[in-house]
Amino acid sequence: MLKPDKHTNPILSVINIAGLIIIQIKNDEIVSYNDLLNNLINKTSNSVKDVFHYSLSFLYLLDKVEYISELDALRLKI
């Protein structure tokens, strides 16, 4: 998944989308799930929906983001 091949679109790679997620959360501190997804769709394309969950899982496993269930939002961990 993380290893690129000749068919990988660099714009829609897990690493790139994870970077865009971190930038968005840094700017807004707390971002709702839907706002984050819509922002990524506007920046890239509708195809980002396929990679979005993988990128969030990647950041969560690296302990970079936390999910706030009461707000259905994400926050960057310090």
mmCIF file of the N, C-alpha and C atoms, coordinates in Angstrom:
data_MODEL
# 
_entry.id   MODEL 
# 
loop_
_atom_site.group_PDB 
_atom_site.id 
_atom_site.type_symbol 
_atom_site.label_atom_id 
_atom_site.label_alt_id 
_atom_site.label_comp_id 
_atom_site.label_asym_id 
_atom_site.label_entity_id 
_atom_site.label_seq_id 
_atom_site.pdbx_PDB_ins_code 
_atom_site.Cartn_x 
_atom_site.Cartn_y 
_atom_site.Cartn_z 
_atom_site.occupancy 
_atom_site.B_iso_or_equiv 
_atom_site.pdbx_formal_charge 
_atom_site.auth_seq_id 
_atom_site.auth_comp_id 
_atom_site.auth_asym_id 
_atom_site.auth_atom_id 
_atom_site.pdbx_PDB_model_num 
ATOM 1   N N  . MET A 1 1  ? 0.810   -1.197 0.000   1.00 0.00 ? 1  MET A N  1 
ATOM 2   C CA . MET A 1 1  ? 0.000   0.000  0.000   1.00 0.00 ? 1  MET A CA 1 
ATOM 3   C C  . MET A 1 1  ? 0.855   1.264  0.000   1.00 0.00 ? 1  MET A C  1 
ATOM 4   N N  . LEU A 1 2  ? 1.897   1.284  0.804   1.00 0.00 ? 2  LEU A N  1 
ATOM 5   C CA . LEU A 1 2  ? 2.731   2.473  0.877   1.00 0.00 ? 2  LEU A CA 1 
ATOM 6   C C  . LEU A 1 2  ? 3.831   2.478  -0.172  1.00 0.00 ? 2  LEU A C  1 
ATOM 7   N N  . LYS A 1 3  ? 4.143   1.310  -0.725  1.00 0.00 ? 3  LYS A N  1 
ATOM 8   C CA . LYS A 1 3  ? 5.202   1.218  -1.719  1.00 0.00 ? 3  LYS A CA 1 
ATOM 9   C C  . LYS A 1 3  ? 4.633   1.577  -3.096  1.00 0.00 ? 3  LYS A C  1 
ATOM 10  N N  . PRO A 1 4  ? 5.173   2.634  -3.718  1.00 0.00 ? 4  PRO A N  1 
ATOM 11  C CA . PRO A 1 4  ? 4.629   3.032  -5.017  1.00 0.00 ? 4  PRO A CA 1 
ATOM 12  C C  . PRO A 1 4  ? 5.061   2.081  -6.133  1.00 0.00 ? 4  PRO A C  1 
ATOM 13  N N  . ASP A 1 5  ? 4.237   1.995  -7.146  1.00 0.00 ? 5  ASP A N  1 
ATOM 14  C CA . ASP A 1 5  ? 4.592   1.267  -8.356  1.00 0.00 ? 5  ASP A CA 1 
ATOM 15  C C  . ASP A 1 5  ? 4.271   2.169  -9.547  1.00 0.00 ? 5  ASP A C  1 
ATOM 16  N N  . LYS A 1 6  ? 4.344   1.642  -10.741 1.00 0.00 ? 6  LYS A N  1 
ATOM 17  C CA . LYS A 1 6  ? 4.158   2.484  -11.920 1.00 0.00 ? 6  LYS A CA 1 
ATOM 18  C C  . LYS A 1 6  ? 2.709   2.967  -12.094 1.00 0.00 ? 6  LYS A C  1 
ATOM 19  N N  . HIS A 1 7  ? 1.784   2.379  -11.372 1.00 0.00 ? 7  HIS A N  1 
ATOM 20  C CA . HIS A 1 7  ? 0.382   2.769  -11.481 1.00 0.00 ? 7  HIS A CA 1 
ATOM 21  C C  . HIS A 1 7  ? -0.058  3.720  -10.361 1.00 0.00 ? 7  HIS A C  1 
ATOM 22  N N  . THR A 1 8  ? 0.832   4.041  -9.453  1.00 0.00 ? 8  THR A N  1 
ATOM 23  C CA . THR A 1 8  ? 0.491   4.888  -8.320  1.00 0.00 ? 8  THR A CA 1 
ATOM 24  C C  . THR A 1 8  ? 0.397   6.345  -8.746  1.00 0.00 ? 8  THR A C  1 
ATOM 25  N N  . ASN A 1 9  ? -0.708  6.968  -8.402  1.00 0.00 ? 9  ASN A N  1 
ATOM 26  C CA . ASN A 1 9  ? -0.864  8.403  -8.608  1.00 0.00 ? 9  ASN A CA 1 
ATOM 27  C C  . ASN A 1 9  ? -0.295  9.091  -7.371  1.00 0.00 ? 9  ASN A C  1 
ATOM 28  N N  . PRO A 1 10 ? 0.783   9.859  -7.494  1.00 0.00 ? 10 PRO A N  1 
ATOM 29  C CA . PRO A 1 10 ? 1.407   10.455 -6.310  1.00 0.00 ? 10 PRO A CA 1 
ATOM 30  C C  . PRO A 1 10 ? 0.487   11.412 -5.551  1.00 0.00 ? 10 PRO A C  1 
ATOM 31  N N  . ILE A 1 11 ? -0.456  12.016 -6.250  1.00 0.00 ? 11 ILE A N  1 
ATOM 32  C CA . ILE A 1 11 ? -1.387  12.928 -5.593  1.00 0.00 ? 11 ILE A CA 1 
ATOM 33  C C  . ILE A 1 11 ? -2.323  12.156 -4.665  1.00 0.00 ? 11 ILE A C  1 
ATOM 34  N N  . LEU A 1 12 ? -2.677  10.939 -5.034  1.00 0.00 ? 12 LEU A N  1 
ATOM 35  C CA . LEU A 1 12 ? -3.620  10.135 -4.261  1.00 0.00 ? 12 LEU A CA 1 
ATOM 36  C C  . LEU A 1 12 ? -2.932  9.038  -3.454  1.00 0.00 ? 12 LEU A C  1 
ATOM 37  N N  . SER A 1 13 ? -1.657  9.195  -3.176  1.00 0.00 ? 13 SER A N  1 
ATOM 38  C CA . SER A 1 13 ? -0.960  8.203  -2.359  1.00 0.00 ? 13 SER A CA 1 
ATOM 39  C C  . SER A 1 13 ? -1.298  8.413  -0.881  1.00 0.00 ? 13 SER A C  1 
ATOM 40  N N  . VAL A 1 14 ? -1.154  7.366  -0.104  1.00 0.00 ? 14 VAL A N  1 
ATOM 41  C CA . VAL A 1 14 ? -1.465  7.426  1.330   1.00 0.00 ? 14 VAL A CA 1 
ATOM 42  C C  . VAL A 1 14 ? -0.589  8.468  2.017   1.00 0.00 ? 14 VAL A C  1 
ATOM 43  N N  . ILE A 1 15 ? 0.674   8.528  1.655   1.00 0.00 ? 15 ILE A N  1 
ATOM 44  C CA . ILE A 1 15 ? 1.601   9.464  2.285   1.00 0.00 ? 15 ILE A CA 1 
ATOM 45  C C  . ILE A 1 15 ? 1.203   10.908 1.981   1.00 0.00 ? 15 ILE A C  1 
ATOM 46  N N  . ASN A 1 16 ? 0.869   11.202 0.737   1.00 0.00 ? 16 ASN A N  1 
ATOM 47  C CA . ASN A 1 16 ? 0.478   12.558 0.368   1.00 0.00 ? 16 ASN A CA 1 
ATOM 48  C C  . ASN A 1 16 ? -0.816  12.978 1.049   1.00 0.00 ? 16 ASN A C  1 
ATOM 49  N N  . ILE A 1 17 ? -1.804  12.110 1.046   1.00 0.00 ? 17 ILE A N  1 
ATOM 50  C CA . ILE A 1 17 ? -3.088  12.436 1.673   1.00 0.00 ? 17 ILE A CA 1 
ATOM 51  C C  . ILE A 1 17 ? -2.909  12.602 3.182   1.00 0.00 ? 17 ILE A C  1 
ATOM 52  N N  . ALA A 1 18 ? -2.073  11.775 3.796   1.00 0.00 ? 18 ALA A N  1 
ATOM 53  C CA . ALA A 1 18 ? -1.796  11.929 5.230   1.00 0.00 ? 18 ALA A CA 1 
ATOM 54  C C  . ALA A 1 18 ? -1.147  13.284 5.504   1.00 0.00 ? 18 ALA A C  1 
ATOM 55  N N  . GLY A 1 19 ? -0.262  13.715 4.627   1.00 0.00 ? 19 GLY A N  1 
ATOM 56  C CA . GLY A 1 19 ? 0.354   15.034 4.775   1.00 0.00 ? 19 GLY A CA 1 
ATOM 57  C C  . GLY A 1 19 ? -0.660  16.151 4.657   1.00 0.00 ? 19 GLY A C  1 
ATOM 58  N N  . LEU A 1 20 ? -1.579  16.033 3.711   1.00 0.00 ? 20 LEU A N  1 
ATOM 59  C CA . LEU A 1 20 ? -2.634  17.041 3.562   1.00 0.00 ? 20 LEU A CA 1 
ATOM 60  C C  . LEU A 1 20 ? -3.550  17.067 4.784   1.00 0.00 ? 20 LEU A C  1 
ATOM 61  N N  . ILE A 1 21 ? -3.814  15.900 5.362   1.00 0.00 ? 21 ILE A N  1 
ATOM 62  C CA . ILE A 1 21 ? -4.635  15.824 6.571   1.00 0.00 ? 21 ILE A CA 1 
ATOM 63  C C  . ILE A 1 21 ? -3.934  16.546 7.718   1.00 0.00 ? 21 ILE A C  1 
ATOM 64  N N  . ILE A 1 22 ? -2.639  16.305 7.882   1.00 0.00 ? 22 ILE A N  1 
ATOM 65  C CA . ILE A 1 22 ? -1.889  16.963 8.964   1.00 0.00 ? 22 ILE A CA 1 
ATOM 66  C C  . ILE A 1 22 ? -1.890  18.473 8.779   1.00 0.00 ? 22 ILE A C  1 
ATOM 67  N N  . ILE A 1 23 ? -1.688  18.942 7.552   1.00 0.00 ? 23 ILE A N  1 
ATOM 68  C CA . ILE A 1 23 ? -1.703  20.384 7.295   1.00 0.00 ? 23 ILE A CA 1 
ATOM 69  C C  . ILE A 1 23 ? -3.057  20.984 7.656   1.00 0.00 ? 23 ILE A C  1 
ATOM 70  N N  . GLN A 1 24 ? -4.147  20.318 7.260   1.00 0.00 ? 24 GLN A N  1 
ATOM 71  C CA . GLN A 1 24 ? -5.490  20.824 7.547   1.00 0.00 ? 24 GLN A CA 1 
ATOM 72  C C  . GLN A 1 24 ? -5.759  20.872 9.051   1.00 0.00 ? 24 GLN A C  1 
ATOM 73  N N  . ILE A 1 25 ? -5.353  19.831 9.761   1.00 0.00 ? 25 ILE A N  1 
ATOM 74  C CA . ILE A 1 25 ? -5.598  19.796 11.205  1.00 0.00 ? 25 ILE A CA 1 
ATOM 75  C C  . ILE A 1 25 ? -4.723  20.828 11.916  1.00 0.00 ? 25 ILE A C  1 
ATOM 76  N N  . LYS A 1 26 ? -3.505  21.046 11.441  1.00 0.00 ? 26 LYS A N  1 
ATOM 77  C CA . LYS A 1 26 ? -2.646  22.071 12.037  1.00 0.00 ? 26 LYS A CA 1 
ATOM 78  C C  . LYS A 1 26 ? -3.263  23.454 11.895  1.00 0.00 ? 26 LYS A C  1 
ATOM 79  N N  . ASN A 1 27 ? -3.864  23.720 10.749  1.00 0.00 ? 27 ASN A N  1 
ATOM 80  C CA . ASN A 1 27 ? -4.459  25.032 10.500  1.00 0.00 ? 27 ASN A CA 1 
ATOM 81  C C  . ASN A 1 27 ? -5.717  25.274 11.329  1.00 0.00 ? 27 ASN A C  1 
ATOM 82  N N  . ASP A 1 28 ? -6.534  24.247 11.514  1.00 0.00 ? 28 ASP A N  1 
ATOM 83  C CA . ASP A 1 28 ? -7.832  24.410 12.168  1.00 0.00 ? 28 ASP A CA 1 
ATOM 84  C C  . ASP A 1 28 ? -7.903  23.842 13.582  1.00 0.00 ? 28 ASP A C  1 
ATOM 85  N N  . GLU A 1 29 ? -6.894  23.179 14.059  1.00 0.00 ? 29 GLU A N  1 
ATOM 86  C CA . GLU A 1 29 ? -6.793  22.537 15.372  1.00 0.00 ? 29 GLU A CA 1 
ATOM 87  C C  . GLU A 1 29 ? -7.750  21.362 15.538  1.00 0.00 ? 29 GLU A C  1 
ATOM 88  N N  . ILE A 1 30 ? -9.041  21.585 15.394  1.00 0.00 ? 30 ILE A N  1 
ATOM 89  C CA . ILE A 1 30 ? -10.027 20.495 15.447  1.00 0.00 ? 30 ILE A CA 1 
ATOM 90  C C  . ILE A 1 30 ? -10.852 20.561 14.167  1.00 0.00 ? 30 ILE A C  1 
ATOM 91  N N  . VAL A 1 31 ? -10.886 19.455 13.446  1.00 0.00 ? 31 VAL A N  1 
ATOM 92  C CA . VAL A 1 31 ? -11.578 19.411 12.156  1.00 0.00 ? 31 VAL A CA 1 
ATOM 93  C C  . VAL A 1 31 ? -12.580 18.271 12.180  1.00 0.00 ? 31 VAL A C  1 
ATOM 94  N N  . SER A 1 32 ? -13.804 18.572 11.778  1.00 0.00 ? 32 SER A N  1 
ATOM 95  C CA . SER A 1 32 ? -14.802 17.501 11.713  1.00 0.00 ? 32 SER A CA 1 
ATOM 96  C C  . SER A 1 32 ? -14.453 16.559 10.562  1.00 0.00 ? 32 SER A C  1 
ATOM 97  N N  . TYR A 1 33 ? -14.879 15.336 10.712  1.00 0.00 ? 33 TYR A N  1 
ATOM 98  C CA . TYR A 1 33 ? -14.589 14.278 9.743   1.00 0.00 ? 33 TYR A CA 1 
ATOM 99  C C  . TYR A 1 33 ? -15.078 14.668 8.350   1.00 0.00 ? 33 TYR A C  1 
ATOM 100 N N  . ASN A 1 34 ? -16.315 15.124 8.257   1.00 0.00 ? 34 ASN A N  1 
ATOM 101 C CA . ASN A 1 34 ? -16.898 15.470 6.957   1.00 0.00 ? 34 ASN A CA 1 
ATOM 102 C C  . ASN A 1 34 ? -16.222 16.684 6.336   1.00 0.00 ? 34 ASN A C  1 
ATOM 103 N N  . ASP A 1 35 ? -15.891 17.691 7.148   1.00 0.00 ? 35 ASP A N  1 
ATOM 104 C CA . ASP A 1 35 ? -15.195 18.866 6.626   1.00 0.00 ? 35 ASP A CA 1 
ATOM 105 C C  . ASP A 1 35 ? -13.834 18.497 6.069   1.00 0.00 ? 35 ASP A C  1 
ATOM 106 N N  . LEU A 1 36 ? -13.137 17.608 6.773   1.00 0.00 ? 36 LEU A N  1 
ATOM 107 C CA . LEU A 1 36 ? -11.828 17.168 6.322   1.00 0.00 ? 36 LEU A CA 1 
ATOM 108 C C  . LEU A 1 36 ? -11.929 16.425 4.997   1.00 0.00 ? 36 LEU A C  1 
ATOM 109 N N  . LEU A 1 37 ? -12.876 15.526 4.892   1.00 0.00 ? 37 LEU A N  1 
ATOM 110 C CA . LEU A 1 37 ? -13.066 14.775 3.649   1.00 0.00 ? 37 LEU A CA 1 
ATOM 111 C C  . LEU A 1 37 ? -13.448 15.702 2.498   1.00 0.00 ? 37 LEU A C  1 
ATOM 112 N N  . ASN A 1 38 ? -14.378 16.623 2.733   1.00 0.00 ? 38 ASN A N  1 
ATOM 113 C CA . ASN A 1 38 ? -14.789 17.559 1.682   1.00 0.00 ? 38 ASN A CA 1 
ATOM 114 C C  . ASN A 1 38 ? -13.637 18.454 1.245   1.00 0.00 ? 38 ASN A C  1 
ATOM 115 N N  . ASN A 1 39 ? -12.811 18.886 2.180   1.00 0.00 ? 39 ASN A N  1 
ATOM 116 C CA . ASN A 1 39 ? -11.660 19.714 1.848   1.00 0.00 ? 39 ASN A CA 1 
ATOM 117 C C  . ASN A 1 39 ? -10.668 18.938 0.975   1.00 0.00 ? 39 ASN A C  1 
ATOM 118 N N  . LEU A 1 40 ? -10.440 17.679 1.306   1.00 0.00 ? 40 LEU A N  1 
ATOM 119 C CA . LEU A 1 40 ? -9.534  16.865 0.502   1.00 0.00 ? 40 LEU A CA 1 
ATOM 120 C C  . LEU A 1 40 ? -10.092 16.592 -0.893  1.00 0.00 ? 40 LEU A C  1 
ATOM 121 N N  . ILE A 1 41 ? -11.394 16.417 -0.990  1.00 0.00 ? 41 ILE A N  1 
ATOM 122 C CA . ILE A 1 41 ? -12.023 16.224 -2.304  1.00 0.00 ? 41 ILE A CA 1 
ATOM 123 C C  . ILE A 1 41 ? -11.824 17.479 -3.155  1.00 0.00 ? 41 ILE A C  1 
ATOM 124 N N  . ASN A 1 42 ? -11.984 18.662 -2.540  1.00 0.00 ? 42 ASN A N  1 
ATOM 125 C CA . ASN A 1 42 ? -11.789 19.911 -3.276  1.00 0.00 ? 42 ASN A CA 1 
ATOM 126 C C  . ASN A 1 42 ? -10.338 20.112 -3.699  1.00 0.00 ? 42 ASN A C  1 
ATOM 127 N N  . LYS A 1 43 ? -9.383  19.678 -2.869  1.00 0.00 ? 43 LYS A N  1 
ATOM 128 C CA . LYS A 1 43 ? -7.968  19.856 -3.193  1.00 0.00 ? 43 LYS A CA 1 
ATOM 129 C C  . LYS A 1 43 ? -7.468  18.846 -4.218  1.00 0.00 ? 43 LYS A C  1 
ATOM 130 N N  . THR A 1 44 ? -8.021  17.640 -4.212  1.00 0.00 ? 44 THR A N  1 
ATOM 131 C CA . THR A 1 44 ? -7.522  16.595 -5.110  1.00 0.00 ? 44 THR A CA 1 
ATOM 132 C C  . THR A 1 44 ? -8.610  16.208 -6.107  1.00 0.00 ? 44 THR A C  1 
ATOM 133 N N  . SER A 1 45 ? -9.334  15.160 -5.805  1.00 0.00 ? 45 SER A N  1 
ATOM 134 C CA . SER A 1 45 ? -10.428 14.713 -6.664  1.00 0.00 ? 45 SER A CA 1 
ATOM 135 C C  . SER A 1 45 ? -11.363 13.839 -5.845  1.00 0.00 ? 45 SER A C  1 
ATOM 136 N N  . ASN A 1 46 ? -12.425 13.403 -6.456  1.00 0.00 ? 46 ASN A N  1 
ATOM 137 C CA . ASN A 1 46 ? -13.398 12.550 -5.776  1.00 0.00 ? 46 ASN A CA 1 
ATOM 138 C C  . ASN A 1 46 ? -12.815 11.173 -5.462  1.00 0.00 ? 46 ASN A C  1 
ATOM 139 N N  . SER A 1 47 ? -11.738 10.817 -6.140  1.00 0.00 ? 47 SER A N  1 
ATOM 140 C CA . SER A 1 47 ? -11.083 9.519  -5.924  1.00 0.00 ? 47 SER A CA 1 
ATOM 141 C C  . SER A 1 47 ? -10.372 9.434  -4.580  1.00 0.00 ? 47 SER A C  1 
ATOM 142 N N  . VAL A 1 48 ? -10.242 10.547 -3.879  1.00 0.00 ? 48 VAL A N  1 
ATOM 143 C CA . VAL A 1 48 ? -9.559  10.544 -2.582  1.00 0.00 ? 48 VAL A CA 1 
ATOM 144 C C  . VAL A 1 48 ? -10.352 9.751  -1.547  1.00 0.00 ? 48 VAL A C  1 
ATOM 145 N N  . LYS A 1 49 ? -11.634 9.535  -1.793  1.00 0.00 ? 49 LYS A N  1 
ATOM 146 C CA . LYS A 1 49 ? -12.455 8.757  -0.854  1.00 0.00 ? 49 LYS A CA 1 
ATOM 147 C C  . LYS A 1 49 ? -11.908 7.352  -0.654  1.00 0.00 ? 49 LYS A C  1 
ATOM 148 N N  . ASP A 1 50 ? -11.291 6.792  -1.703  1.00 0.00 ? 50 ASP A N  1 
ATOM 149 C CA . ASP A 1 50 ? -10.734 5.445  -1.608  1.00 0.00 ? 50 ASP A CA 1 
ATOM 150 C C  . ASP A 1 50 ? -9.524  5.385  -0.684  1.00 0.00 ? 50 ASP A C  1 
ATOM 151 N N  . VAL A 1 51 ? -8.774  6.462  -0.585  1.00 0.00 ? 51 VAL A N  1 
ATOM 152 C CA . VAL A 1 51 ? -7.512  6.479  0.156   1.00 0.00 ? 51 VAL A CA 1 
ATOM 153 C C  . VAL A 1 51 ? -7.666  7.157  1.517   1.00 0.00 ? 51 VAL A C  1 
ATOM 154 N N  . PHE A 1 52 ? -8.728  7.896  1.707   1.00 0.00 ? 52 PHE A N  1 
ATOM 155 C CA . PHE A 1 52 ? -8.917  8.702  2.918   1.00 0.00 ? 52 PHE A CA 1 
ATOM 156 C C  . PHE A 1 52 ? -8.857  7.867  4.192   1.00 0.00 ? 52 PHE A C  1 
ATOM 157 N N  . HIS A 1 53 ? -9.576  6.765  4.217   1.00 0.00 ? 53 HIS A N  1 
ATOM 158 C CA . HIS A 1 53 ? -9.605  5.927  5.423   1.00 0.00 ? 53 HIS A CA 1 
ATOM 159 C C  . HIS A 1 53 ? -8.247  5.291  5.699   1.00 0.00 ? 53 HIS A C  1 
ATOM 160 N N  . TYR A 1 54 ? -7.550  4.897  4.649   1.00 0.00 ? 54 TYR A N  1 
ATOM 161 C CA . TYR A 1 54 ? -6.211  4.336  4.829   1.00 0.00 ? 54 TYR A CA 1 
ATOM 162 C C  . TYR A 1 54 ? -5.249  5.379  5.400   1.00 0.00 ? 54 TYR A C  1 
ATOM 163 N N  . SER A 1 55 ? -5.362  6.605  4.932   1.00 0.00 ? 55 SER A N  1 
ATOM 164 C CA . SER A 1 55 ? -4.488  7.677  5.421   1.00 0.00 ? 55 SER A CA 1 
ATOM 165 C C  . SER A 1 55 ? -4.779  8.009  6.879   1.00 0.00 ? 55 SER A C  1 
ATOM 166 N N  . LEU A 1 56 ? -6.060  8.046  7.234   1.00 0.00 ? 56 LEU A N  1 
ATOM 167 C CA . LEU A 1 56 ? -6.419  8.287  8.633   1.00 0.00 ? 56 LEU A CA 1 
ATOM 168 C C  . LEU A 1 56 ? -5.938  7.151  9.526   1.00 0.00 ? 56 LEU A C  1 
ATOM 169 N N  . SER A 1 57 ? -6.084  5.935  9.061   1.00 0.00 ? 57 SER A N  1 
ATOM 170 C CA . SER A 1 57 ? -5.607  4.784  9.830   1.00 0.00 ? 57 SER A CA 1 
ATOM 171 C C  . SER A 1 57 ? -4.095  4.836  9.997   1.00 0.00 ? 57 SER A C  1 
ATOM 172 N N  . PHE A 1 58 ? -3.391  5.223  8.951   1.00 0.00 ? 58 PHE A N  1 
ATOM 173 C CA . PHE A 1 58 ? -1.941  5.360  8.996   1.00 0.00 ? 58 PHE A CA 1 
ATOM 174 C C  . PHE A 1 58 ? -1.531  6.376  10.061  1.00 0.00 ? 58 PHE A C  1 
ATOM 175 N N  . LEU A 1 59 ? -2.183  7.541  10.072  1.00 0.00 ? 59 LEU A N  1 
ATOM 176 C CA . LEU A 1 59 ? -1.859  8.572  11.065  1.00 0.00 ? 59 LEU A CA 1 
ATOM 177 C C  . LEU A 1 59 ? -2.243  8.137  12.475  1.00 0.00 ? 59 LEU A C  1 
ATOM 178 N N  . TYR A 1 60 ? -3.347  7.422  12.597  1.00 0.00 ? 60 TYR A N  1 
ATOM 179 C CA . TYR A 1 60 ? -3.784  6.950  13.908  1.00 0.00 ? 60 TYR A CA 1 
ATOM 180 C C  . TYR A 1 60 ? -2.808  5.908  14.456  1.00 0.00 ? 60 TYR A C  1 
ATOM 181 N N  . LEU A 1 61 ? -2.337  5.020  13.606  1.00 0.00 ? 61 LEU A N  1 
ATOM 182 C CA . LEU A 1 61 ? -1.373  4.010  14.038  1.00 0.00 ? 61 LEU A CA 1 
ATOM 183 C C  . LEU A 1 61 ? -0.034  4.623  14.425  1.00 0.00 ? 61 LEU A C  1 
ATOM 184 N N  . LEU A 1 62 ? 0.323   5.726  13.789  1.00 0.00 ? 62 LEU A N  1 
ATOM 185 C CA . LEU A 1 62 ? 1.552   6.438  14.147  1.00 0.00 ? 62 LEU A CA 1 
ATOM 186 C C  . LEU A 1 62 ? 1.353   7.343  15.365  1.00 0.00 ? 62 LEU A C  1 
ATOM 187 N N  . ASP A 1 63 ? 0.136   7.361  15.900  1.00 0.00 ? 63 ASP A N  1 
ATOM 188 C CA . ASP A 1 63 ? -0.226  8.161  17.076  1.00 0.00 ? 63 ASP A CA 1 
ATOM 189 C C  . ASP A 1 63 ? -0.061  9.660  16.809  1.00 0.00 ? 63 ASP A C  1 
ATOM 190 N N  . LYS A 1 64 ? -0.459  10.093 15.625  1.00 0.00 ? 64 LYS A N  1 
ATOM 191 C CA . LYS A 1 64 ? -0.372  11.505 15.245  1.00 0.00 ? 64 LYS A CA 1 
ATOM 192 C C  . LYS A 1 64 ? -1.704  12.226 15.368  1.00 0.00 ? 64 LYS A C  1 
ATOM 193 N N  . VAL A 1 65 ? -2.811  11.503 15.278  1.00 0.00 ? 65 VAL A N  1 
ATOM 194 C CA . VAL A 1 65 ? -4.133  12.109 15.393  1.00 0.00 ? 65 VAL A CA 1 
ATOM 195 C C  . VAL A 1 65 ? -4.953  11.355 16.421  1.00 0.00 ? 65 VAL A C  1 
ATOM 196 N N  . GLU A 1 66 ? -5.923  12.060 16.963  1.00 0.00 ? 66 GLU A N  1 
ATOM 197 C CA . GLU A 1 66 ? -6.874  11.398 17.858  1.00 0.00 ? 66 GLU A CA 1 
ATOM 198 C C  . GLU A 1 66 ? -8.286  11.754 17.419  1.00 0.00 ? 66 GLU A C  1 
ATOM 199 N N  . TYR A 1 67 ? -9.173  10.830 17.606  1.00 0.00 ? 67 TYR A N  1 
ATOM 200 C CA . TYR A 1 67 ? -10.568 10.992 17.222  1.00 0.00 ? 67 TYR A CA 1 
ATOM 201 C C  . TYR A 1 67 ? -11.373 11.415 18.430  1.00 0.00 ? 67 TYR A C  1 
ATOM 202 N N  . ILE A 1 68 ? -12.168 12.469 18.279  1.00 0.00 ? 68 ILE A N  1 
ATOM 203 C CA . ILE A 1 68 ? -13.045 12.958 19.335  1.00 0.00 ? 68 ILE A CA 1 
ATOM 204 C C  . ILE A 1 68 ? -14.459 12.519 18.969  1.00 0.00 ? 68 ILE A C  1 
ATOM 205 N N  . SER A 1 69 ? -14.930 11.487 19.635  1.00 0.00 ? 69 SER A N  1 
ATOM 206 C CA . SER A 1 69 ? -16.210 10.880 19.242  1.00 0.00 ? 69 SER A CA 1 
ATOM 207 C C  . SER A 1 69 ? -17.401 11.803 19.499  1.00 0.00 ? 69 SER A C  1 
ATOM 208 N N  . GLU A 1 70 ? -17.342 12.623 20.539  1.00 0.00 ? 70 GLU A N  1 
ATOM 209 C CA . GLU A 1 70 ? -18.466 13.523 20.846  1.00 0.00 ? 70 GLU A CA 1 
ATOM 210 C C  . GLU A 1 70 ? -18.699 14.534 19.725  1.00 0.00 ? 70 GLU A C  1 
ATOM 211 N N  . LEU A 1 71 ? -17.632 14.949 19.067  1.00 0.00 ? 71 LEU A N  1 
ATOM 212 C CA . LEU A 1 71 ? -17.719 15.954 18.005  1.00 0.00 ? 71 LEU A CA 1 
ATOM 213 C C  . LEU A 1 71 ? -17.629 15.361 16.607  1.00 0.00 ? 71 LEU A C  1 
ATOM 214 N N  . ASP A 1 72 ? -17.321 14.071 16.522  1.00 0.00 ? 72 ASP A N  1 
ATOM 215 C CA . ASP A 1 72 ? -17.037 13.413 15.244  1.00 0.00 ? 72 ASP A CA 1 
ATOM 216 C C  . ASP A 1 72 ? -15.968 14.218 14.497  1.00 0.00 ? 72 ASP A C  1 
ATOM 217 N N  . ALA A 1 73 ? -14.867 14.461 15.236  1.00 0.00 ? 73 ALA A N  1 
ATOM 218 C CA . ALA A 1 73 ? -13.787 15.316 14.711  1.00 0.00 ? 73 ALA A CA 1 
ATOM 219 C C  . ALA A 1 73 ? -12.434 14.707 15.035  1.00 0.00 ? 73 ALA A C  1 
ATOM 220 N N  . LEU A 1 74 ? -11.416 15.297 14.424  1.00 0.00 ? 74 LEU A N  1 
ATOM 221 C CA . LEU A 1 74 ? -10.035 14.854 14.620  1.00 0.00 ? 74 LEU A CA 1 
ATOM 222 C C  . LEU A 1 74 ? -9.198  16.005 15.154  1.00 0.00 ? 74 LEU A C  1 
ATOM 223 N N  . ARG A 1 75 ? -8.212  15.633 15.955  1.00 0.00 ? 75 ARG A N  1 
ATOM 224 C CA . ARG A 1 75 ? -7.294  16.612 16.526  1.00 0.00 ? 75 ARG A CA 1 
ATOM 225 C C  . ARG A 1 75 ? -5.884  16.043 16.418  1.00 0.00 ? 75 ARG A C  1 
ATOM 226 N N  . LEU A 1 76 ? -4.915  16.917 16.183  1.00 0.00 ? 76 LEU A N  1 
ATOM 227 C CA . LEU A 1 76 ? -3.525  16.509 16.110  1.00 0.00 ? 76 LEU A CA 1 
ATOM 228 C C  . LEU A 1 76 ? -2.989  16.290 17.512  1.00 0.00 ? 76 LEU A C  1 
ATOM 229 N N  . LYS A 1 77 ? -2.290  15.180 17.699  1.00 0.00 ? 77 LYS A N  1 
ATOM 230 C CA . LYS A 1 77 ? -1.685  14.899 19.001  1.00 0.00 ? 77 LYS A CA 1 
ATOM 231 C C  . LYS A 1 77 ? -0.345  15.613 19.086  1.00 0.00 ? 77 LYS A C  1 
ATOM 232 N N  . ILE A 1 78 ? -0.039  16.092 20.264  1.00 0.00 ? 78 ILE A N  1 
ATOM 233 C CA . ILE A 1 78 ? 1.225   16.819 20.477  1.00 0.00 ? 78 ILE A CA 1 
ATOM 234 C C  . ILE A 1 78 ? 2.315   15.867 20.880  1.00 0.00 ? 78 ILE A C  1 
# 
